[in-house]
Amino acid sequence: MDRRTDILKRKIQRGGLNVMWTVVHIAPNRPEAELVKNMLEGEGLLVMLRPIGVPHMGDSANVEVMVPETEAEEACAILDASDRLL
């Protein structure tokens, strides 16, 4: 993660920036969501994961992978490109 991304992430976590988050992927489980998150963060994007569904399912629950609205188009392009490589 580069310095700019790290600074923005800390500001968002402290509530210093109002960010509209956009879902770019819904993973079937936590491990897949973490893989997608790591890929997008490796490209310099901010990423947040949010479990959906029943809480007692733990790592087996679906997880939304979200990025700031301003980075959604780039995130989708990265995910589309990675799908073509698999």
Secondary structure, DSSP 8 states (H G I E B T S, - for coil): --HHHHHHHHHHHTT-S---EEEEEEESSHHHHHHHHHHHHHTT---EEEE-S-GGGGGGS-EEEEEEGGGHHHHHHHHHHHHHH-
